[in-house]
Amino acid sequence: MSVVGLYLEELNLEILKLLHNNWNEVISLDLETQVEKRDDFLTDEYILGVSLACRKTSEMVSSDGVNVEVLILEELSEDAELELLKKLNLWLGEHRSLGVIGYGLRGYDIPLLLKKLQKYRRKMNKPMWKIIDALQQAAHVDLYAMLKTWYSVKNLRQAIESEVFEELPLRREKELASDDFEQKGKDILRMWKRDRNAFIRYAEADAFDTLLIAEHILKTRK
């Protein structure tokens, strides 16, 4: 397909197709952050957790064979956040990131991580090259345009509740947090503080469900 005249959702699908043969090197990434008001986005808010998922075995859209992990901030401090970034760098060193997928990835997760690398660069013994590679060298696929245009869903919560994806073995943990924007941020922060098991379930599901939805799109859209 010629890239001339492509819509954004079609371009993202073409990137998914290019990544297909190396799918075990594609990572689904999602950040949970300390955001309690709409104005908190990209204001140096703390990263509470980084959820990561990648398929290692089994067929696409299977619930088996997916490696899912959540890296968690230990406390609300810059030293702890720097340690979290070091853990992410180590994880990415063990899982090659040829492609990175997410929902709202280009608008939020990637810009925030880039801001954090810039903020802590003087405190680092050496550059976090694996994060840099994932953010600056890997192919990025943001599901936002595809889900909005092709499936008429405005957010990830609507996607996992959609009839289009009802047969997928998604984890569907969005009910752990409110669908009201500000209350959702408070719920995520509360889980991080007081119920780490719920926080991990919520964060894992975001990365896992995004990966399976991307696989479904790749298999069904020609």
N, C-alpha and C positions, 0 to 999 in steps of 0.2 A: 504494500500500500504506500502510495506517495504521501509524504508528510504535508504537501501543499493542500490547504483547505481542511486539515484535520481539526476537529474539535478537541478540547482538552481531555474529555473522557476517552475519546478514541486514541489519543496519543498515549494516555496511561495504559490502555489495553495493549497497545503495541509494545510498550516497555515490558508489561507482564509476559507477553509472548516471547520476547527475547530472553527473558530470565527463566523460561520454562525448563529448559534442559539443565539448568543449574539450580533447581528449586531448593535443594538442601543448603544453598548458600544465600538464601533470601530470608531476611529477618523482619518479623513484625515488631514494631516498637511503639510504646505508648508511655507517656509521662503522667504521673499523678502529682499534683502540685498544690501548694498552699494558696489557693485562690478562693476568696470568700466574697468578692465583689467583682463586677464586670470590669472595673478599671484596674484590677490587679494583674491582668494579663501582660506578660513580658515587661514586668516592673522589678525584675530580680527576685521574684517569688521563689521560695525554697522548692526544690524537687523532693517530694516525699518518697517517691519510688519510681523505679524504671522497670516496666514489664517488657519481657522479650519472649518471643516464640519463634521457633523454626522447625520445619519438618525434617526429620532425619530418616524415617522409614515409613512404610505403608503407603497406600494410595492417597491421592489428593481427596480432600473433604472427609477423610476418616478422622475419628477422634483419637485413634491410636497413632503412635509414631511421631508425636509432636513434643519437642522439648520446650517447656515453659518455665521461666524463672522470673522472680521479682527481686530486684535489688532495693533494699530499704534504707532510707535515711535514719540514722540512729538517734539523732537529736536535732533540734532547730539551731544549728550553728554553722558557721562557714567551714570550720575544720571538719565537721561531719559531712558536709556537702562535698568537700574536696575528696574525702575518703570514698564517698559514693561514686564520684566520677572515676576514681582509680579502679574501683571494682568493675565499673562498666567497661573501662578500657581493657582490663584483664579478661572480662567475659568476651568481648569482641575479638580479643587476640586468640581465643579458643574456638570462635565461631566466625568464619570468614563472611563478611557482609558484602557480597557482590551486589545485592539489592536490599533496600529498606522500604517497607510498606507501612502504612498507618492511615488513620483517619484524622484529617486536619494536620497532617505531618508537616507539610511545607509552611503552613501558616503559624504553627505554634511549637511543636516538639523540636524541630531542627533549629529554628531561630533561638529558642531558649537555651538549648545545649551550646550553640555557638557563643551566646552571651556569657555562659558560665565558663567556657574555656578561656575566653578573653579576660574575664574577671580574675580567674585564678592562675593565669599564666606565670606570674612572678613567683608564685608559691610552689610551682611544679619543679621537680628536679630535672625533668625532661618533658618535652611535649607528649601529649597523649595521642600517639600516632594512630592507634586503632579507632578511636573516636573520630579523629580528623578524617581518616579514610572513609568511615561510614557516613559522615556528614558532607564531605566535599568530593569524594571520588565515586562512591557507590551510586547506582541508579535508584532514584526515588519514585515511589508510586503512592500518591495520595488518593484514597478511595472516594473522597468527598464528591468530586464532580460526577463520577460514575454512578454513585448511589443516588444523588440528587436528580440527575438527568434521566437515567434508565429505570430507576425504581421508585422515584418520587418520595424519597425519604430525606429528612432534613438533618438527621443526626444518627449516631450509632445506636442509640436506644431504639429509635424507630426501625432501624435496619434489622436488629435481632428479633423484633416483634413482627416483622413483615411476613406475610404469607409466602412471599417469594422464597424466603430462606427457612421456612418452618421445618423442612425435612433435614436441614443441616444439624449435626450433633453439636450445636453451640452450647456454651456454658451458661449464658444468659443470667448474669449476676447484677444487672443494672438496678434491680429493685432494692439492692442494699443501700442505694443513695436516692435521694429525692430527684424528681425531674424538674423541680424549680431550681433555677440556676444558682442563686445564692445559697439556698439550703443544701444543694448538692455539694458545694464546696465545703460547707460546714460538716456535712456528713462524712465526707472523705477525710477531713482533718480529724474528726472524732474517732473514726475507725483506726487511723494511723496512731493516734494517741492511746486508745483504750481497748481496741479489739483488732490486734494484728492479724488474726486468722481471717476475719472478715475483710480486712484491707487487702490481704494477699489474694483471697478469692476474687474480689472485685477487680484488682489490677491484672491478675492472670487472665481473667475472662476477656478483658479488653484486647489484650494482645492475641490470645487464642482465637477469639471470635473474628477479629479482623483478618487473621491469616486464612481461616476457613472461608470467609466471604470472598476474599481475593481469589482463592482456589476455585470457588464456585463460578465466579465471573470468568475466570480463565477457561474453565471447562465448557461453559455454556454460551459464551459470546464468540462468534466467529468473525 
